[in-house]
Amino acid sequence: MDLQNFENCDKAIYAELFGLSKKAIDCALKANMQYELMNLLKSFIYNTHNKNVKIQETQETFTDINNPAITKHKGRPLKRFKSSVETLGKRVLKDSTKVNMITDNVIVEEETNNTKGRKCRKCKQYGHYAK
């Protein structure tokens, strides 16, 4: 049989190779050359295994390099210390306003508390708001 006819079907190739291996074993046993056949098969297996390992090593070096996975968390951030460059939380704009005054060519910053912000309906205090 010809191996070119079996290119499309893996089962047919397997059957052909299995038949050839049985014939090779029978011939080796009749000629008392089983050790030569055994060494031939072992060297074939060893060579093909080494080729596969080399191919896998070259593929692994390229496939292992990926961008890190980034997860975006929803909701409030975790409990943590804030950095010195981060803002210190929400502030009511009406609570305090800074006024720059120029006196004798020196800029002076003053805080004025004209308005106190929202007034709570429940406790009638300033600084927070509850309906």
C-alpha positions in Angstrom: 0.0 0.0 0.0 1.0 3.6 -0.6 1.2 6.1 2.3 0.3 9.0 -0.1 -3.3 7.6 -0.4 -3.7 7.8 3.4 -2.7 11.5 3.9 -6.1 12.6 4.8 -7.1 9.8 7.2 -5.2 9.4 10.5 -6.8 6.0 11.1 -5.6 4.6 7.8 -2.0 5.9 8.5 -2.1 4.3 12.0 -3.3 1.0 10.5 -0.6 1.0 7.9 2.2 1.7 10.4 0.9 -0.9 12.8 0.9 -3.5 10.0 4.5 -2.6 9.1 5.6 -2.8 12.7 4.1 -6.3 13.1 5.9 -7.4 9.9 9.2 -5.8 11.1 8.9 -7.6 14.5 8.2 -11.0 12.7 11.2 -10.5 10.4 13.5 -9.5 13.3 12.5 -12.5 15.4 13.0 -15.0 12.5 16.4 -13.5 11.7 17.4 -13.2 15.4 17.9 -9.4 15.1 15.3 -8.2 17.7 17.9 -6.2 19.6 18.8 -4.2 16.4 15.2 -3.5 15.8 14.7 -2.5 19.5 17.7 -0.1 19.3 16.4 1.3 16.0 13.0 2.1 17.5 14.4 3.5 20.7 16.7 5.9 18.8 13.8 6.9 16.6 11.6 7.7 19.7 14.5 9.6 21.4 15.2 11.7 18.3 11.6 12.7 17.7 11.1 13.4 21.4 14.1 15.8 21.4 12.8 17.6 18.3 9.4 18.1 19.9 11.0 19.4 23.1 13.1 22.0 21.1 10.0 23.1 19.2 8.0 23.5 22.5 10.8 25.5 24.1 11.0 28.0 21.3 7.2 28.4 21.3 7.1 28.8 25.1 9.5 31.7 25.0 7.1 33.6 22.7 3.8 32.6 24.2 4.8 33.3 27.8 5.2 37.0 27.3 1.9 38.7 27.8 0.6 42.0 29.1 -0.5 41.8 32.7 -4.2 41.4 33.4 -5.7 44.6 34.7 -8.9 44.4 36.7 -11.0 47.4 37.3 -12.8 47.4 40.6 -16.2 49.0 40.9 -17.5 50.8 43.9 -15.5 52.5 46.6 -11.8 52.0 46.8 -10.3 49.7 49.5 -9.5 51.0 52.9 -6.0 52.4 52.6 -3.6 55.2 53.4 -3.9 58.1 51.1 -0.8 59.5 49.3 0.4 63.0 50.1 -0.5 64.1 46.6 -4.1 62.9 46.8 -6.8 65.3 47.8 -7.9 65.0 51.4 -11.6 64.3 50.7 -14.6 66.2 49.8 -14.8 69.8 51.0 -17.7 72.1 50.7 -16.8 75.0 48.5 -18.9 77.4 50.5 -17.3 76.3 53.8 -14.2 78.4 53.3 -12.9 80.5 50.6 -9.4 81.8 50.2 -8.8 85.4 49.3 -5.5 86.7 48.0 -4.7 90.2 49.1 -1.7 92.2 47.9 -0.2 94.5 50.6 3.2 96.1 50.0 3.9 93.8 47.0 3.5 90.6 49.3 0.7 88.2 48.6 -1.2 87.3 51.8 -3.8 84.5 51.8 -6.7 84.9 54.2 -9.6 82.6 54.8 -13.0 84.1 55.2 -15.9 82.2 56.6 -18.8 84.2 55.2 -21.0 81.1 54.6 -21.0 77.9 56.5 -22.4 75.6 53.8 -25.5 73.5 54.0 -27.6 73.2 57.2 -28.8 69.8 58.3 -32.6 69.6 58.6 -32.5 67.1 61.5 -29.9 68.6 63.8 -29.8 72.2 62.5 -25.9 72.1 62.3 -23.7 73.2 59.5 -21.1 71.1 57.6 -23.3 68.1 56.6 -26.7 67.6 55.0 -29.4 65.1 55.8 -33.0 65.4 54.7 
